[in-house]
Amino acid sequence: MKLSGALLSGFKWRGGADVISAIFQIVFTAILARILTKSDFGIVATAMIINRFAVAFSNFGFGGAIIRNKNINENQISALFYLNLIINLILSLVVYLLAEPFSIFFNELKLIEIVRVSAWLIFIKSFLFPEILLKKNLKFKELSKVQVISQLVSNLTAIAVALTGIGFWALIIRSITEKFTFSILLFNVSKWKPSSPEFSGLRPFIRYGTHLLFANFLKFLSNNTIGIFTSKYLGIEMMGLFNIAYNLAFQPIRKLTILFNGVLMPIFSKIQDNKVQFHSQNIKLFKYFSFFAIVTITLLSALSYNVIYFLYGEKWLDAVVFLQILSAIGIFNALIGYCRSMFLVKDLSLFVMSVQLIEFVTATTIMYFMKNHGVVGLLLGFCIGILVKSVFYKIKYEKLIGRKFVFKTLKIPSLLSIIIFSSVYTIGKLDFNLVYVSLIQLFSSFTIIVTFSYVFYKKRFILLKKKINTKLIQKRFEAN
């Protein structure tokens, strides 16, 4: 399959699945938010901190190593699977044993049972291994179907059990059901079974994985330190508000980054030795990614009040400020995620780890000294850490591509985002029914985006129109 065909197929299937998954996440979480309380979400979010801490260790980078390496054999892949299985089993046991001291640290005894049950999510995660092979072989269609089915099953299960009155356990059951269903379907679709392991020749994979392990661990610390401080010093309810806003702000970013990384890393790994093609395709795709990311996240930030009000209800409106700030910084996080995937393709895992350490030290230091200033102080540290990381990534990415083009590329989408935010904010001041105001805001935003895009990307619009017309003519010819 040609590069363009593989990209289109990948984006079509993975994009479609991620859009559906994002809708599921938002809609079903909104339903659960009306059944459960702030404390239910807050206590589960707190419990999952230690779980994500262990998962950061379990992300040994084997997936990236398998995808980018062209010469790995079936027995070596099986060896990495068994290593991953053993690591995750040990981590599950460690988390289980740490449940009591963790609950003492947060002064919340309910955390003990939640942490002990959720600990086994780490071990279940081992059986998602065939996902790596589906990505490596560009089987995006099969992976996408499995993803959507598992999320639908888990969310419906969570709502059903939540209605019985079991409280926060509905959220834990959702996570377990999703992982369990996903793993069963992955093995069924991939037809992969582990064979006899071959441990010789694994040193390059372990080196790559070790760098990525520490990078993921530091990334976890950077992303979750603010949650730890919030839960510890500001309370469980405040953690619930923050968690809702954090997931809303970073869910689209995470899905967008996973989409691009999941499609681009396997494909760019196949052309990593062709410098001309690697560089030209990177510049082109960075333009598309940055435009879509900046516009989408800006719209979310501008509509923060509407989103919280309609999805979660009035009791969650205190989360609006969190959402606005996190959405804004999320733009940088999205661009970082794109660049990171290219660094990993080029085996720059040591650089990724080093910059992650700088971000962690910067963010944690500021948050610690600013914790007495409440949420504002914690968010300030979190945001500065991401901004510092963005600077390092921008410099390295341009050096990798061999051109200084990032700021120039970001000018148009940044200008468009300012216009969109100003328009939505101004319309939001109208003294009308909120439903009508929201519809006007969406319509005006859509009009601005289409008009702006046509003015600045007219040639691409014309080219796209020609391609569509050509395909329509071909279909008519085939039909006759």
C-alpha positions, 0 to 999 in steps of 0.5 A: 500500500502506498504511503498516502493510501495507508495514511488515509485508511489509517486516519479513516478507521482510527479517526472514526473510532476515536471520534466515536470513543470520545462521544461515548466517553463524554456522553456516558460520563455525563450520564454517570455524573448525574447518577453519581456524586462529586465525591464518587468521581473524586475518590476514584480519581484519587485511587487511580493515581497509584494505578497510573503510577504503576502503569507508567512503569509497565509502559516499558516502551516495548510497543514502540520498539516492536513497531519501529524495528523492521527485523524483529522476529516472532520469537523475540516478540513473544519474549517481550510479551512474557517480559511484559506479563511478568512486569505487570504481574509484579506491579499489580501485586505492589499496588495491591500491597500499597493500598493501605499506606496510600489510603493513610496518606490521603486520610481516606479508608475507602481507598483501600478496597478501591486500590486493591481491586483496580490494581489488577487492571495493570495485569489485565493490561498485559493482554492488550499486547496484540494491539501493538501487532495490529498497529505494526501491520497497519490493521487499523480497521480491525483495531478500530472495531474492537476499540468501539465495541469494548467501550460500548460494552463497558459504558453500558455495563457501568450505567446499569450497575450505577443505577443499582446504587453501588456508587463509585464502584460503577466507575471501577467496573467500567475500567475492568470491563473495558480492558477485559473485553478489549483483550479478548477481542484483540486476541480473537481478531489478531489470531496471534498466539505467543510462541517459544521466546527468544531472548537473544538480541533483545538488548536494543529493545530493552535499551529503547524501552528503558529510556521510554520507561523513565520518560513515561514514568516522569510524564506520569509524575508531571501529569499527576502531581497536580492531582496529588496536590489537589486531592491532598491539600484541597479535598476530594470534592475539589479533586472531583471537579478538577478530574472532570475538567482535566478529562474533558480538556485532555480527552480530545487532545489524547484521542487526537494524539493517539490517532496521529501517533497510532497511525503515523508511527507505524507508517513513518517507521517504514520510511524512517530511512528515506530522509526526503520523504520523511521530512516532507511528509512530516511538514505537511502533516504537522500543518494539518495536525496543528490547524485541527488541534488548535481550532478544536481545543480553542472551541472547547475552551470558548464553550467551557460553560456550555459544555459543563452545564449541558453535559454535567449539570449546574452542580459541576459549574465550578469546573468551568475555570479549570476547563478553560485553563486546561484547554488553553495549555492543552494546545501545547500538549497536543503539539508535544504529543505529535513531535514525541511520536516522531522522536520515538521513530528516530530512536530519540528516546533518551532526549524524550526522557531528559526533557520529561525530567526537566518538565517534572522538576520545573512543574513540581517545584513551582507547584510545591511553593505555590500550593498555598495559593490554591488551584491557581498556584497548582495550575501555574506550575503545571502550565509552566512545566508544559511550556518549558517542555514545548520550547525544547521540543520545538527546537529539537523537532526543527533540527530533526526536520532540518527547517525552522517552520513551526512558528510560521505554520502556527500563525494562521491557526493561532489567528483563527483561534483568536477570532473564534474565541472572541466571537464565541465569548461575545455571543455568550454575553447575549441575554437569550436562552442558553440553548439558542446562544449555544447554537448561534455560537456553533454556527458562527464558529463553523462559518468562521472556520470554513471562510477562514480556511477557504481564504488561506487554503484556497489551493488545497480546497480546489485540489480537494474538489478536483479529487472528489470530482474525479472519484465521483466520475470513476464511481459513475463509470464503474456503475455503468 
